[in-house]
Amino acid sequence: MLKSVLLKGKVVVADAMFYQRDVCQQILNSGGDYLVTLKDNQPAVKRDVEIAFAEPRGFSPLRPEAAA
């Protein structure tokens, strides 16, 4: 279904049902971005995300190495 939708410059918002690597990769390959909600019923994934965002330069698009 995603192959038939123009996603360039768009943000796809979805719940955890769509949190699958192939779906997310297809969105990126189509030029879009995605935002997936994370709920308490996925404690291991939630913990991993919390740890990643707790790092000083976690997911910032403004990383120093990208600016160089």
PDBQT receptor file of N, H, CA, C and O in Angstrom, charges set to zero:
ATOM      1  N   MET A   1       0.816  -1.189   0.000  1.00  0.00    +0.000 N 
ATOM      2  CA  MET A   1       0.000   0.000   0.000  1.00  0.00    +0.000 C 
ATOM      3  C   MET A   1       0.865   1.261   0.000  1.00  0.00    +0.000 C 
ATOM      4  O   MET A   1       0.546   2.219  -0.704  1.00  0.00    +0.000 OA
ATOM      5  N   LEU A   2       1.952   1.279   0.776  1.00  0.00    +0.000 N 
ATOM      6  H   LEU A   2       2.211   0.501   1.348  1.00  0.00    +0.000 HD
ATOM      7  CA  LEU A   2       2.794   2.475   0.862  1.00  0.00    +0.000 C 
ATOM      8  C   LEU A   2       3.449   2.822  -0.465  1.00  0.00    +0.000 C 
ATOM      9  O   LEU A   2       3.753   3.988  -0.712  1.00  0.00    +0.000 OA
ATOM     10  N   LYS A   3       3.670   1.840  -1.317  1.00  0.00    +0.000 N 
ATOM     11  H   LYS A   3       3.422   0.892  -1.116  1.00  0.00    +0.000 HD
ATOM     12  CA  LYS A   3       4.321   2.105  -2.601  1.00  0.00    +0.000 C 
ATOM     13  C   LYS A   3       3.462   2.993  -3.493  1.00  0.00    +0.000 C 
ATOM     14  O   LYS A   3       3.986   3.680  -4.370  1.00  0.00    +0.000 OA
ATOM     15  N   SER A   4       2.162   2.987  -3.281  1.00  0.00    +0.000 N 
ATOM     16  H   SER A   4       1.736   2.429  -2.569  1.00  0.00    +0.000 HD
ATOM     17  CA  SER A   4       1.274   3.787  -4.125  1.00  0.00    +0.000 C 
ATOM     18  C   SER A   4       1.001   5.183  -3.564  1.00  0.00    +0.000 C 
ATOM     19  O   SER A   4       0.260   5.956  -4.171  1.00  0.00    +0.000 OA
ATOM     20  N   VAL A   5       1.595   5.516  -2.406  1.00  0.00    +0.000 N 
ATOM     21  H   VAL A   5       2.198   4.888  -1.913  1.00  0.00    +0.000 HD
ATOM     22  CA  VAL A   5       1.358   6.814  -1.766  1.00  0.00    +0.000 C 
ATOM     23  C   VAL A   5       2.600   7.689  -1.908  1.00  0.00    +0.000 C 
ATOM     24  O   VAL A   5       3.713   7.220  -1.671  1.00  0.00    +0.000 OA
ATOM     25  N   LEU A   6       2.426   8.942  -2.288  1.00  0.00    +0.000 N 
ATOM     26  H   LEU A   6       1.522   9.323  -2.480  1.00  0.00    +0.000 HD
ATOM     27  CA  LEU A   6       3.526   9.890  -2.403  1.00  0.00    +0.000 C 
ATOM     28  C   LEU A   6       3.949  10.322  -0.995  1.00  0.00    +0.000 C 
ATOM     29  O   LEU A   6       3.190  11.003  -0.306  1.00  0.00    +0.000 OA
ATOM     30  N   LEU A   7       5.143   9.935  -0.569  1.00  0.00    +0.000 N 
ATOM     31  H   LEU A   7       5.760   9.382  -1.129  1.00  0.00    +0.000 HD
ATOM     32  CA  LEU A   7       5.594  10.218   0.790  1.00  0.00    +0.000 C 
ATOM     33  C   LEU A   7       6.719  11.236   0.867  1.00  0.00    +0.000 C 
ATOM     34  O   LEU A   7       7.088  11.646   1.967  1.00  0.00    +0.000 OA
ATOM     35  N   LYS A   8       7.269  11.652  -0.249  1.00  0.00    +0.000 N 
ATOM     36  H   LYS A   8       6.969  11.319  -1.143  1.00  0.00    +0.000 HD
ATOM     37  CA  LYS A   8       8.391  12.583  -0.221  1.00  0.00    +0.000 C 
ATOM     38  C   LYS A   8       8.013  13.856   0.530  1.00  0.00    +0.000 C 
ATOM     39  O   LYS A   8       7.054  14.542   0.179  1.00  0.00    +0.000 OA
ATOM     40  N   GLY A   9       8.793  14.158   1.577  1.00  0.00    +0.000 N 
ATOM     41  H   GLY A   9       9.573  13.601   1.863  1.00  0.00    +0.000 HD
ATOM     42  CA  GLY A   9       8.548  15.348   2.372  1.00  0.00    +0.000 C 
ATOM     43  C   GLY A   9       7.418  15.211   3.378  1.00  0.00    +0.000 C 
ATOM     44  O   GLY A   9       7.043  16.189   4.024  1.00  0.00    +0.000 OA
ATOM     45  N   LYS A  10       6.875  14.013   3.518  1.00  0.00    +0.000 N 
ATOM     46  H   LYS A  10       7.180  13.219   2.993  1.00  0.00    +0.000 HD
ATOM     47  CA  LYS A  10       5.757  13.783   4.431  1.00  0.00    +0.000 C 
ATOM     48  C   LYS A  10       6.232  13.022   5.666  1.00  0.00    +0.000 C 
ATOM     49  O   LYS A  10       7.267  12.356   5.639  1.00  0.00    +0.000 OA
ATOM     50  N   VAL A  11       5.460  13.131   6.748  1.00  0.00    +0.000 N 
ATOM     51  H   VAL A  11       4.619  13.672   6.770  1.00  0.00    +0.000 HD
ATOM     52  CA  VAL A  11       5.718  12.379   7.973  1.00  0.00    +0.000 C 
ATOM     53  C   VAL A  11       4.538  11.436   8.189  1.00  0.00    +0.000 C 
ATOM     54  O   VAL A  11       3.387  11.865   8.260  1.00  0.00    +0.000 OA
ATOM     55  N   VAL A  12       4.845  10.154   8.289  1.00  0.00    +0.000 N 
ATOM     56  H   VAL A  12       5.780   9.806   8.231  1.00  0.00    +0.000 HD
ATOM     57  CA  VAL A  12       3.826   9.141   8.540  1.00  0.00    +0.000 C 
ATOM     58  C   VAL A  12       3.775   8.919  10.051  1.00  0.00    +0.000 C 
ATOM     59  O   VAL A  12       4.792   8.606  10.669  1.00  0.00    +0.000 OA
ATOM     60  N   VAL A  13       2.606   9.077  10.637  1.00  0.00    +0.000 N 
ATOM     61  H   VAL A  13       1.779   9.331  10.135  1.00  0.00    +0.000 HD
ATOM     62  CA  VAL A  13       2.414   8.872  12.069  1.00  0.00    +0.000 C 
ATOM     63  C   VAL A  13       1.639   7.567  12.233  1.00  0.00    +0.000 C 
ATOM     64  O   VAL A  13       0.592   7.373  11.616  1.00  0.00    +0.000 OA
ATOM     65  N   ALA A  14       2.172   6.670  13.079  1.00  0.00    +0.000 N 
ATOM     66  H   ALA A  14       3.023   6.828  13.580  1.00  0.00    +0.000 HD
ATOM     67  CA  ALA A  14       1.535   5.367  13.225  1.00  0.00    +0.000 C 
ATOM     68  C   ALA A  14       1.663   4.866  14.652  1.00  0.00    +0.000 C 
ATOM     69  O   ALA A  14       2.459   5.376  15.441  1.00  0.00    +0.000 OA
ATOM     70  N   ASP A  15       0.867   3.861  14.965  1.00  0.00    +0.000 N 
ATOM     71  H   ASP A  15       0.221   3.447  14.325  1.00  0.00    +0.000 HD
ATOM     72  CA  ASP A  15       1.010   3.247  16.278  1.00  0.00    +0.000 C 
ATOM     73  C   ASP A  15       1.933   2.033  16.152  1.00  0.00    +0.000 C 
ATOM     74  O   ASP A  15       2.488   1.766  15.086  1.00  0.00    +0.000 OA
ATOM     75  N   ALA A  16       2.085   1.314  17.243  1.00  0.00    +0.000 N 
ATOM     76  H   ALA A  16       1.634   1.530  18.109  1.00  0.00    +0.000 HD
ATOM     77  CA  ALA A  16       3.054   0.216  17.296  1.00  0.00    +0.000 C 
ATOM     78  C   ALA A  16       2.759  -0.896  16.293  1.00  0.00    +0.000 C 
ATOM     79  O   ALA A  16       3.659  -1.665  15.956  1.00  0.00    +0.000 OA
ATOM     80  N   MET A  17       1.542  -0.999  15.818  1.00  0.00    +0.000 N 
ATOM     81  H   MET A  17       0.811  -0.374  16.092  1.00  0.00    +0.000 HD
ATOM     82  CA  MET A  17       1.207  -2.032  14.839  1.00  0.00    +0.000 C 
ATOM     83  C   MET A  17       2.073  -1.894  13.582  1.00  0.00    +0.000 C 
ATOM     84  O   MET A  17       2.368  -2.886  12.915  1.00  0.00    +0.000 OA
ATOM     85  N   PHE A  18       2.474  -0.674  13.267  1.00  0.00    +0.000 N 
ATOM     86  H   PHE A  18       2.234   0.132  13.809  1.00  0.00    +0.000 HD
ATOM     87  CA  PHE A  18       3.286  -0.422  12.079  1.00  0.00    +0.000 C 
ATOM     88  C   PHE A  18       4.775  -0.341  12.384  1.00  0.00    +0.000 C 
ATOM     89  O   PHE A  18       5.570  -0.011  11.504  1.00  0.00    +0.000 OA
ATOM     90  N   TYR A  19       5.156  -0.637  13.610  1.00  0.00    +0.000 N 
ATOM     91  H   TYR A  19       4.511  -0.905  14.324  1.00  0.00    +0.000 HD
ATOM     92  CA  TYR A  19       6.560  -0.563  14.003  1.00  0.00    +0.000 C 
ATOM     93  C   TYR A  19       7.281  -1.834  13.562  1.00  0.00    +0.000 C 
ATOM     94  O   TYR A  19       7.603  -2.699  14.377  1.00  0.00    +0.000 OA
ATOM     95  N   GLN A  20       7.524  -1.926  12.271  1.00  0.00    +0.000 N 
ATOM     96  H   GLN A  20       7.263  -1.223  11.609  1.00  0.00    +0.000 HD
ATOM     97  CA  GLN A  20       8.241  -3.038  11.674  1.00  0.00    +0.000 C 
ATOM     98  C   GLN A  20       9.304  -2.448  10.763  1.00  0.00    +0.000 C 
ATOM     99  O   GLN A  20       9.063  -1.478  10.043  1.00  0.00    +0.000 OA
ATOM    100  N   ARG A  21      10.487  -3.054  10.809  1.00  0.00    +0.000 N 
ATOM    101  H   ARG A  21      10.683  -3.842  11.394  1.00  0.00    +0.000 HD
ATOM    102  CA  ARG A  21      11.612  -2.495  10.039  1.00  0.00    +0.000 C 
ATOM    103  C   ARG A  21      11.301  -2.316   8.571  1.00  0.00    +0.000 C 
ATOM    104  O   ARG A  21      11.651  -1.287   7.993  1.00  0.00    +0.000 OA
ATOM    105  N   ASP A  22      10.653  -3.290   7.950  1.00  0.00    +0.000 N 
ATOM    106  H   ASP A  22      10.369  -4.126   8.420  1.00  0.00    +0.000 HD
ATOM    107  CA  ASP A  22      10.395  -3.178   6.517  1.00  0.00    +0.000 C 
ATOM    108  C   ASP A  22       9.434  -2.040   6.188  1.00  0.00    +0.000 C 
ATOM    109  O   ASP A  22       9.588  -1.377   5.163  1.00  0.00    +0.000 OA
ATOM    110  N   VAL A  23       8.452  -1.811   7.043  1.00  0.00    +0.000 N 
ATOM    111  H   VAL A  23       8.327  -2.350   7.876  1.00  0.00    +0.000 HD
ATOM    112  CA  VAL A  23       7.515  -0.698   6.828  1.00  0.00    +0.000 C 
ATOM    113  C   VAL A  23       8.242   0.633   6.993  1.00  0.00    +0.000 C 
ATOM    114  O   VAL A  23       8.105   1.527   6.159  1.00  0.00    +0.000 OA
ATOM    115  N   CYS A  24       9.016   0.762   8.069  1.00  0.00    +0.000 N 
ATOM    116  H   CYS A  24       9.128   0.035   8.747  1.00  0.00    +0.000 HD
ATOM    117  CA  CYS A  24       9.767   2.001   8.312  1.00  0.00    +0.000 C 
ATOM    118  C   CYS A  24      10.770   2.254   7.195  1.00  0.00    +0.000 C 
ATOM    119  O   CYS A  24      10.929   3.391   6.751  1.00  0.00    +0.000 OA
ATOM    120  N   GLN A  25      11.448   1.206   6.737  1.00  0.00    +0.000 N 
ATOM    121  H   GLN A  25      11.319   0.282   7.097  1.00  0.00    +0.000 HD
ATOM    122  CA  GLN A  25      12.425   1.365   5.658  1.00  0.00    +0.000 C 
ATOM    123  C   GLN A  25      11.747   1.776   4.361  1.00  0.00    +0.000 C 
ATOM    124  O   GLN A  25      12.290   2.584   3.607  1.00  0.00    +0.000 OA
ATOM    125  N   GLN A  26      10.575   1.231   4.095  1.00  0.00    +0.000 N 
ATOM    126  H   GLN A  26      10.135   0.575   4.708  1.00  0.00    +0.000 HD
ATOM    127  CA  GLN A  26       9.841   1.599   2.884  1.00  0.00    +0.000 C 
ATOM    128  C   GLN A  26       9.442   3.071   2.914  1.00  0.00    +0.000 C 
ATOM    129  O   GLN A  26       9.484   3.745   1.885  1.00  0.00    +0.000 OA
ATOM    130  N   ILE A  27       9.057   3.571   4.079  1.00  0.00    +0.000 N 
ATOM    131  H   ILE A  27       9.023   3.023   4.915  1.00  0.00    +0.000 HD
ATOM    132  CA  ILE A  27       8.727   4.989   4.226  1.00  0.00    +0.000 C 
ATOM    133  C   ILE A  27       9.953   5.842   3.921  1.00  0.00    +0.000 C 
ATOM    134  O   ILE A  27       9.864   6.818   3.176  1.00  0.00    +0.000 OA
ATOM    135  N   LEU A  28      11.103   5.474   4.498  1.00  0.00    +0.000 N 
ATOM    136  H   LEU A  28      11.176   4.682   5.104  1.00  0.00    +0.000 HD
ATOM    137  CA  LEU A  28      12.344   6.220   4.252  1.00  0.00    +0.000 C 
ATOM    138  C   LEU A  28      12.750   6.143   2.785  1.00  0.00    +0.000 C 
ATOM    139  O   LEU A  28      13.159   7.148   2.203  1.00  0.00    +0.000 OA
ATOM    140  N   ASN A  29      12.641   4.966   2.185  1.00  0.00    +0.000 N 
ATOM    141  H   ASN A  29      12.309   4.150   2.657  1.00  0.00    +0.000 HD
ATOM    142  CA  ASN A  29      12.998   4.802   0.775  1.00  0.00    +0.000 C 
ATOM    143  C   ASN A  29      12.119   5.642  -0.145  1.00  0.00    +0.000 C 
ATOM    144  O   ASN A  29      12.535   6.020  -1.240  1.00  0.00    +0.000 OA
ATOM    145  N   SER A  30      10.902   5.932   0.309  1.00  0.00    +0.000 N 
ATOM    146  H   SER A  30      10.564   5.625   1.199  1.00  0.00    +0.000 HD
ATOM    147  CA  SER A  30       9.980   6.742  -0.481  1.00  0.00    +0.000 C 
ATOM    148  C   SER A  30      10.168   8.232  -0.247  1.00  0.00    +0.000 C 
ATOM    149  O   SER A  30       9.420   9.045  -0.791  1.00  0.00    +0.000 OA
ATOM    150  N   GLY A  31      11.170   8.599   0.566  1.00  0.00    +0.000 N 
ATOM    151  H   GLY A  31      11.777   7.939   1.008  1.00  0.00    +0.000 HD
ATOM    152  CA  GLY A  31      11.459  10.007   0.807  1.00  0.00    +0.000 C 
ATOM    153  C   GLY A  31      10.720  10.604   1.984  1.00  0.00    +0.000 C 
ATOM    154  O   GLY A  31      10.787  11.813   2.207  1.00  0.00    +0.000 OA
ATOM    155  N   GLY A  32      10.015   9.779   2.740  1.00  0.00    +0.000 N 
ATOM    156  H   GLY A  32       9.961   8.797   2.558  1.00  0.00    +0.000 HD
ATOM    157  CA  GLY A  32       9.272  10.275   3.888  1.00  0.00    +0.000 C 
ATOM    158  C   GLY A  32      10.002  10.041   5.198  1.00  0.00    +0.000 C 
ATOM    159  O   GLY A  32      11.100   9.484   5.220  1.00  0.00    +0.000 OA
ATOM    160  N   ASP A  33       9.396  10.461   6.263  1.00  0.00    +0.000 N 
ATOM    161  H   ASP A  33       8.504  10.913   6.245  1.00  0.00    +0.000 HD
ATOM    162  CA  ASP A  33       9.877  10.217   7.619  1.00  0.00    +0.000 C 
ATOM    163  C   ASP A  33       8.731   9.585   8.387  1.00  0.00    +0.000 C 
ATOM    164  O   ASP A  33       7.590   9.586   7.924  1.00  0.00    +0.000 OA
ATOM    165  N   TYR A  34       9.030   9.044   9.561  1.00  0.00    +0.000 N 
ATOM    166  H   TYR A  34       9.957   9.042   9.938  1.00  0.00    +0.000 HD
ATOM    167  CA  TYR A  34       7.970   8.422  10.341  1.00  0.00    +0.000 C 
ATOM    168  C   TYR A  34       8.105   8.744  11.814  1.00  0.00    +0.000 C 
ATOM    169  O   TYR A  34       9.193   9.018  12.320  1.00  0.00    +0.000 OA
ATOM    170  N   LEU A  35       6.974   8.704  12.483  1.00  0.00    +0.000 N 
ATOM    171  H   LEU A  35       6.090   8.482  12.072  1.00  0.00    +0.000 HD
ATOM    172  CA  LEU A  35       6.888   8.880  13.926  1.00  0.00    +0.000 C 
ATOM    173  C   LEU A  35       5.980   7.770  14.426  1.00  0.00    +0.000 C 
ATOM    174  O   LEU A  35       4.808   7.696  14.057  1.00  0.00    +0.000 OA
ATOM    175  N   VAL A  36       6.533   6.910  15.271  1.00  0.00    +0.000 N 
ATOM    176  H   VAL A  36       7.485   6.970  15.571  1.00  0.00    +0.000 HD
ATOM    177  CA  VAL A  36       5.776   5.773  15.786  1.00  0.00    +0.000 C 
ATOM    178  C   VAL A  36       5.639   5.928  17.288  1.00  0.00    +0.000 C 
ATOM    179  O   VAL A  36       6.623   6.172  17.987  1.00  0.00    +0.000 OA
ATOM    180  N   THR A  37       4.417   5.787  17.784  1.00  0.00    +0.000 N 
ATOM    181  H   THR A  37       3.618   5.589  17.217  1.00  0.00    +0.000 HD
ATOM    182  CA  THR A  37       4.212   5.885  19.225  1.00  0.00    +0.000 C 
ATOM    183  C   THR A  37       4.694   4.607  19.903  1.00  0.00    +0.000 C 
ATOM    184  O   THR A  37       4.645   3.519  19.330  1.00  0.00    +0.000 OA
ATOM    185  N   LEU A  38       5.150   4.766  21.110  1.00  0.00    +0.000 N 
ATOM    186  H   LEU A  38       5.190   5.650  21.576  1.00  0.00    +0.000 HD
ATOM    187  CA  LEU A  38       5.649   3.633  21.885  1.00  0.00    +0.000 C 
ATOM    188  C   LEU A  38       4.895   3.604  23.206  1.00  0.00    +0.000 C 
ATOM    189  O   LEU A  38       4.855   4.594  23.936  1.00  0.00    +0.000 OA
ATOM    190  N   LYS A  39       4.301   2.464  23.498  1.00  0.00    +0.000 N 
ATOM    191  H   LYS A  39       4.333   1.660  22.904  1.00  0.00    +0.000 HD
ATOM    192  CA  LYS A  39       3.468   2.355  24.690  1.00  0.00    +0.000 C 
ATOM    193  C   LYS A  39       4.126   1.426  25.711  1.00  0.00    +0.000 C 
ATOM    194  O   LYS A  39       5.137   0.780  25.435  1.00  0.00    +0.000 OA
ATOM    195  N   ASP A  40       3.531   1.380  26.879  1.00  0.00    +0.000 N 
ATOM    196  H   ASP A  40       2.709   1.904  27.103  1.00  0.00    +0.000 HD
ATOM    197  CA  ASP A  40       4.084   0.589  27.974  1.00  0.00    +0.000 C 
ATOM    198  C   ASP A  40       3.993  -0.923  27.767  1.00  0.00    +0.000 C 
ATOM    199  O   ASP A  40       4.610  -1.676  28.520  1.00  0.00    +0.000 OA
ATOM    200  N   ASN A  41       3.245  -1.383  26.773  1.00  0.00    +0.000 N 
ATOM    201  H   ASN A  41       2.744  -0.771  26.161  1.00  0.00    +0.000 HD
ATOM    202  CA  ASN A  41       3.127  -2.822  26.568  1.00  0.00    +0.000 C 
ATOM    203  C   ASN A  41       4.326  -3.413  25.824  1.00  0.00    +0.000 C 
ATOM    204  O   ASN A  41       4.344  -4.609  25.535  1.00  0.00    +0.000 OA
ATOM    205  N   GLN A  42       5.316  -2.595  25.516  1.00  0.00    +0.000 N 
ATOM    206  H   GLN A  42       5.302  -1.623  25.751  1.00  0.00    +0.000 HD
ATOM    207  CA  GLN A  42       6.572  -3.046  24.909  1.00  0.00    +0.000 C 
ATOM    208  C   GLN A  42       7.726  -2.594  25.798  1.00  0.00    +0.000 C 
ATOM    209  O   GLN A  42       8.511  -1.737  25.391  1.00  0.00    +0.000 OA
ATOM    210  N   PRO A  43       7.849  -3.160  27.023  1.00  0.00    +0.000 N 
ATOM    211  CA  PRO A  43       8.822  -2.645  27.992  1.00  0.00    +0.000 C 
ATOM    212  C   PRO A  43      10.279  -2.710  27.538  1.00  0.00    +0.000 C 
ATOM    213  O   PRO A  43      11.048  -1.796  27.839  1.00  0.00    +0.000 OA
ATOM    214  N   ALA A  44      10.672  -3.740  26.838  1.00  0.00    +0.000 N 
ATOM    215  H   ALA A  44      10.048  -4.482  26.593  1.00  0.00    +0.000 HD
ATOM    216  CA  ALA A  44      12.075  -3.842  26.397  1.00  0.00    +0.000 C 
ATOM    217  C   ALA A  44      12.397  -2.773  25.353  1.00  0.00    +0.000 C 
ATOM    218  O   ALA A  44      13.448  -2.134  25.417  1.00  0.00    +0.000 OA
ATOM    219  N   VAL A  45      11.503  -2.583  24.405  1.00  0.00    +0.000 N 
ATOM    220  H   VAL A  45      10.650  -3.102  24.352  1.00  0.00    +0.000 HD
ATOM    221  CA  VAL A  45      11.709  -1.558  23.373  1.00  0.00    +0.000 C 
ATOM    222  C   VAL A  45      11.683  -0.178  24.007  1.00  0.00    +0.000 C 
ATOM    223  O   VAL A  45      12.509   0.676  23.683  1.00  0.00    +0.000 OA
ATOM    224  N   LYS A  46      10.740   0.041  24.905  1.00  0.00    +0.000 N 
ATOM    225  H   LYS A  46      10.069  -0.652  25.168  1.00  0.00    +0.000 HD
ATOM    226  CA  LYS A  46      10.642   1.334  25.585  1.00  0.00    +0.000 C 
ATOM    227  C   LYS A  46      11.918   1.637  26.362  1.00  0.00    +0.000 C 
ATOM    228  O   LYS A  46      12.409   2.765  26.331  1.00  0.00    +0.000 OA
ATOM    229  N   ARG A  47      12.455   0.648  27.054  1.00  0.00    +0.000 N 
ATOM    230  H   ARG A  47      12.057  -0.269  27.079  1.00  0.00    +0.000 HD
ATOM    231  CA  ARG A  47      13.692   0.839  27.806  1.00  0.00    +0.000 C 
ATOM    232  C   ARG A  47      14.849   1.208  26.860  1.00  0.00    +0.000 C 
ATOM    233  O   ARG A  47      15.628   2.116  27.150  1.00  0.00    +0.000 OA
ATOM    234  N   ASP A  48      14.951   0.505  25.742  1.00  0.00    +0.000 N 
ATOM    235  H   ASP A  48      14.318  -0.233  25.506  1.00  0.00    +0.000 HD
ATOM    236  CA  ASP A  48      16.019   0.796  24.775  1.00  0.00    +0.000 C 
ATOM    237  C   ASP A  48      15.923   2.226  24.238  1.00  0.00    +0.000 C 
ATOM    238  O   ASP A  48      16.936   2.909  24.080  1.00  0.00    +0.000 OA
ATOM    239  N   VAL A  49      14.707   2.666  23.962  1.00  0.00    +0.000 N 
ATOM    240  H   VAL A  49      13.885   2.112  24.090  1.00  0.00    +0.000 HD
ATOM    241  CA  VAL A  49      14.510   4.035  23.455  1.00  0.00    +0.000 C 
ATOM    242  C   VAL A  49      14.849   5.058  24.533  1.00  0.00    +0.000 C 
ATOM    243  O   VAL A  49      15.495   6.068  24.251  1.00  0.00    +0.000 OA
ATOM    244  N   GLU A  50      14.422   4.805  25.753  1.00  0.00    +0.000 N 
ATOM    245  H   GLU A  50      13.898   3.984  25.982  1.00  0.00    +0.000 HD
ATOM    246  CA  GLU A  50      14.736   5.727  26.851  1.00  0.00    +0.000 C 
ATOM    247  C   GLU A  50      16.249   5.840  27.053  1.00  0.00    +0.000 C 
ATOM    248  O   GLU A  50      16.766   6.932  27.289  1.00  0.00    +0.000 OA
ATOM    249  N   ILE A  51      16.946   4.726  26.961  1.00  0.00    +0.000 N 
ATOM    250  H   ILE A  51      16.525   3.839  26.769  1.00  0.00    +0.000 HD
ATOM    251  CA  ILE A  51      18.411   4.740  27.099  1.00  0.00    +0.000 C 
ATOM    252  C   ILE A  51      19.040   5.536  25.959  1.00  0.00    +0.000 C 
ATOM    253  O   ILE A  51      19.943   6.342  26.183  1.00  0.00    +0.000 OA
ATOM    254  N   ALA A  52      18.564   5.307  24.744  1.00  0.00    +0.000 N 
ATOM    255  H   ALA A  52      17.831   4.652  24.562  1.00  0.00    +0.000 HD
ATOM    256  CA  ALA A  52      19.127   6.011  23.586  1.00  0.00    +0.000 C 
ATOM    257  C   ALA A  52      18.922   7.519  23.698  1.00  0.00    +0.000 C 
ATOM    258  O   ALA A  52      19.830   8.289  23.385  1.00  0.00    +0.000 OA
ATOM    259  N   PHE A  53      17.747   7.947  24.140  1.00  0.00    +0.000 N 
ATOM    260  H   PHE A  53      17.010   7.321  24.395  1.00  0.00    +0.000 HD
ATOM    261  CA  PHE A  53      17.488   9.378  24.263  1.00  0.00    +0.000 C 
ATOM    262  C   PHE A  53      18.177   9.993  25.475  1.00  0.00    +0.000 C 
ATOM    263  O   PHE A  53      18.335  11.212  25.538  1.00  0.00    +0.000 OA
ATOM    264  N   ALA A  54      18.589   9.174  26.434  1.00  0.00    +0.000 N 
ATOM    265  H   ALA A  54      18.461   8.183  26.382  1.00  0.00    +0.000 HD
ATOM    266  CA  ALA A  54      19.292   9.687  27.608  1.00  0.00    +0.000 C 
ATOM    267  C   ALA A  54      20.751  10.014  27.287  1.00  0.00    +0.000 C 
ATOM    268  O   ALA A  54      21.390  10.768  28.021  1.00  0.00    +0.000 OA
ATOM    269  N   GLU A  55      21.280   9.456  26.203  1.00  0.00    +0.000 N 
ATOM    270  H   GLU A  55      20.761   8.844  25.606  1.00  0.00    +0.000 HD
ATOM    271  CA  GLU A  55      22.655   9.736  25.811  1.00  0.00    +0.000 C 
ATOM    272  C   GLU A  55      22.760  11.201  25.382  1.00  0.00    +0.000 C 
ATOM    273  O   GLU A  55      21.830  11.736  24.780  1.00  0.00    +0.000 OA
ATOM    274  N   PRO A  56      23.878  11.847  25.687  1.00  0.00    +0.000 N 
ATOM    275  CA  PRO A  56      24.026  13.285  25.400  1.00  0.00    +0.000 C 
ATOM    276  C   PRO A  56      23.702  13.693  23.966  1.00  0.00    +0.000 C 
ATOM    277  O   PRO A  56      23.074  14.730  23.749  1.00  0.00    +0.000 OA
ATOM    278  N   ARG A  57      24.117  12.901  22.993  1.00  0.00    +0.000 N 
ATOM    279  H   ARG A  57      24.627  12.060  23.170  1.00  0.00    +0.000 HD
ATOM    280  CA  ARG A  57      23.857  13.255  21.598  1.00  0.00    +0.000 C 
ATOM    281  C   ARG A  57      22.995  12.202  20.928  1.00  0.00    +0.000 C 
ATOM    282  O   ARG A  57      23.140  11.959  19.730  1.00  0.00    +0.000 OA
ATOM    283  N   GLY A  58      22.098  11.572  21.677  1.00  0.00    +0.000 N 
ATOM    284  H   GLY A  58      21.980  11.769  22.650  1.00  0.00    +0.000 HD
ATOM    285  CA  GLY A  58      21.231  10.499  21.216  1.00  0.00    +0.000 C 
ATOM    286  C   GLY A  58      20.815  10.549  19.763  1.00  0.00    +0.000 C 
ATOM    287  O   GLY A  58      21.535  10.034  18.908  1.00  0.00    +0.000 OA
ATOM    288  N   PHE A  59      19.698  11.140  19.457  1.00  0.00    +0.000 N 
ATOM    289  H   PHE A  59      19.112  11.558  20.152  1.00  0.00    +0.000 HD
ATOM    290  CA  PHE A  59      19.162  11.140  18.112  1.00  0.00    +0.000 C 
ATOM    291  C   PHE A  59      19.131  12.530  17.489  1.00  0.00    +0.000 C 
ATOM    292  O   PHE A  59      18.302  12.794  16.618  1.00  0.00    +0.000 OA
ATOM    293  N   SER A  60      19.993  13.397  17.907  1.00  0.00    +0.000 N 
ATOM    294  H   SER A  60      20.666  13.182  18.614  1.00  0.00    +0.000 HD
ATOM    295  CA  SER A  60      19.980  14.750  17.371  1.00  0.00    +0.000 C 
ATOM    296  C   SER A  60      20.431  14.779  15.914  1.00  0.00    +0.000 C 
ATOM    297  O   SER A  60      21.449  14.176  15.575  1.00  0.00    +0.000 OA
ATOM    298  N   PRO A  61      19.689  15.469  15.046  1.00  0.00    +0.000 N 
ATOM    299  CA  PRO A  61      20.136  15.620  13.670  1.00  0.00    +0.000 C 
ATOM    300  C   PRO A  61      21.275  16.624  13.552  1.00  0.00    +0.000 C 
ATOM    301  O   PRO A  61      21.846  16.792  12.474  1.00  0.00    +0.000 OA
ATOM    302  N   LEU A  62      21.604  17.282  14.641  1.00  0.00    +0.000 N 
ATOM    303  H   LEU A  62      21.140  17.146  15.516  1.00  0.00    +0.000 HD
ATOM    304  CA  LEU A  62      22.638  18.315  14.632  1.00  0.00    +0.000 C 
ATOM    305  C   LEU A  62      23.937  17.809  15.256  1.00  0.00    +0.000 C 
ATOM    306  O   LEU A  62      24.622  18.563  15.948  1.00  0.00    +0.000 OA
ATOM    307  N   ARG A  63      24.275  16.576  15.025  1.00  0.00    +0.000 N 
ATOM    308  H   ARG A  63      23.718  15.964  14.463  1.00  0.00    +0.000 HD
ATOM    309  CA  ARG A  63      25.505  16.003  15.587  1.00  0.00    +0.000 C 
ATOM    310  C   ARG A  63      26.714  16.756  15.038  1.00  0.00    +0.000 C 
ATOM    311  O   ARG A  63      26.740  17.114  13.860  1.00  0.00    +0.000 OA
ATOM    312  N   PRO A  64      27.709  16.997  15.879  1.00  0.00    +0.000 N 
ATOM    313  CA  PRO A  64      28.899  17.735  15.441  1.00  0.00    +0.000 C 
ATOM    314  C   PRO A  64      29.583  17.112  14.238  1.00  0.00    +0.000 C 
ATOM    315  O   PRO A  64      30.066  17.838  13.369  1.00  0.00    +0.000 OA
ATOM    316  N   GLU A  65      29.641  15.775  14.160  1.00  0.00    +0.000 N 
ATOM    317  H   GLU A  65      29.249  15.185  14.866  1.00  0.00    +0.000 HD
ATOM    318  CA  GLU A  65      30.329  15.143  13.050  1.00  0.00    +0.000 C 
ATOM    319  C   GLU A  65      29.587  15.367  11.735  1.00  0.00    +0.000 C 
ATOM    320  O   GLU A  65      30.205  15.309  10.672  1.00  0.00    +0.000 OA
ATOM    321  N   ALA A  66      28.288  15.618  11.778  1.00  0.00    +0.000 N 
ATOM    322  H   ALA A  66      27.786  15.664  12.641  1.00  0.00    +0.000 HD
ATOM    323  CA  ALA A  66      27.531  15.889  10.557  1.00  0.00    +0.000 C 
ATOM    324  C   ALA A  66      27.782  17.307  10.053  1.00  0.00    +0.000 C 
ATOM    325  O   ALA A  66      27.664  17.572   8.857  1.00  0.00    +0.000 OA
ATOM    326  N   ALA A  67      28.125  18.212  10.955  1.00  0.00    +0.000 N 
ATOM    327  H   ALA A  67      28.221  17.997  11.927  1.00  0.00    +0.000 HD
ATOM    328  CA  ALA A  67      28.353  19.603  10.568  1.00  0.00    +0.000 C 
ATOM    329  C   ALA A  67      29.736  19.827   9.982  1.00  0.00    +0.000 C 
ATOM    330  O   ALA A  67      29.976  20.831   9.311  1.00  0.00    +0.000 OA
ATOM    331  N   ALA A  68      30.636  18.904  10.230  1.00  0.00    +0.000 N 
ATOM    332  H   ALA A  68      30.442  18.089  10.775  1.00  0.00    +0.000 HD
ATOM    333  CA  ALA A  68      32.023  19.079   9.765  1.00  0.00    +0.000 C 
ATOM    334  C   ALA A  68      32.186  18.831   8.296  1.00  0.00    +0.000 C 
ATOM    335  O   ALA A  68      33.293  18.941   7.770  1.00  0.00    +0.000 OA
TER     336      ALA A  68
